[in-house]
């Protein structure tokens, strides 16, 4: 089957759209087998992804949104990195510091697929 994407954001132009590869849903299932919290963290990251797959979000806000502790967030980030779902991870040592990463373009993209 060909690679298909589903637009996820209602927007008037292509710049505000996020395209999710349909294989992402299977990948989310695999992530939940490793650690169920991985799914809520990954979905949250996908919801705030910017151009080029870059995500920037305060760690505390991410943990709060996912209803997990900062320690659990650290474990989920490690899992997602090890599984290749995110890369270029920068994690502030401060709880209110910024978390930055790049979401795999194989999972989501802001560019309309051909």
Secondary structure, DSSP 4 states (H G I P E B T S, - for coil): ----EEE-S--SSGGG--EEETHHHHHHHHHHHH-THHHHHHHHHHHT--GGGEEEEEHHHHHHHHT--HHHHHHHHHHHHHTTSEEEEEE-SSTTSEEEEEE-TTTEESSPP-
